[in-house]
Amino acid sequence: MVKKKKPSEKAVAIKGLRDAYEKFNAATGRAILVSDRNVGQFHTGRQRRALMVFFKMTAHNLSMLELCAEFIENPDDETVLVDHFSIATLARASIDAALMTMYISEPSLT
């Protein structure tokens, strides 16, 4: 009977990171489609502000994807540096923009 080799902890972690990266990339792509659909349409002032904040969130997400891309493609390359501080800063800004978009988009607020 042949025993299957158990994947290393690093391999499991990289697979999880890659899966999360792909899902985040897909979600960001859907956000871009939402932004593109709204180009050229009439919007109220509140809608324009919400779309601007939503666009900022998308831009933050694209920046995070770009900062992680080289590591995701070459996880075993020890010369690849990941700028964790910048990614964390962009993540906080992205979450803030998402919450602000939800707040501004709420129709019951006056």
Residue pairs with C-beta under 8 A, 6 or more apart in sequence:
7 15
14 75
17 72
17 75
18 72
21 65
21 68
21 72
24 61
24 64
24 65
25 65
27 61
28 58
28 61
28 62
28 65
31 54
31 57
31 58
31 61
32 58
34 54
35 51
35 54
35 55
35 58
38 51
43 51
46 104
49 104
50 101
50 104
50 105
53 97
53 100
53 101
53 104
54 97
54 101
56 93
56 97
57 94
57 97
57 98
57 101
60 90
60 91
60 93
60 94
60 97
61 90
61 94
63 90
64 87
64 90
64 91
64 94
67 82
67 83
67 86
67 87
67 90
68 82
68 87
70 80
71 80
71 82
74 80
103 109
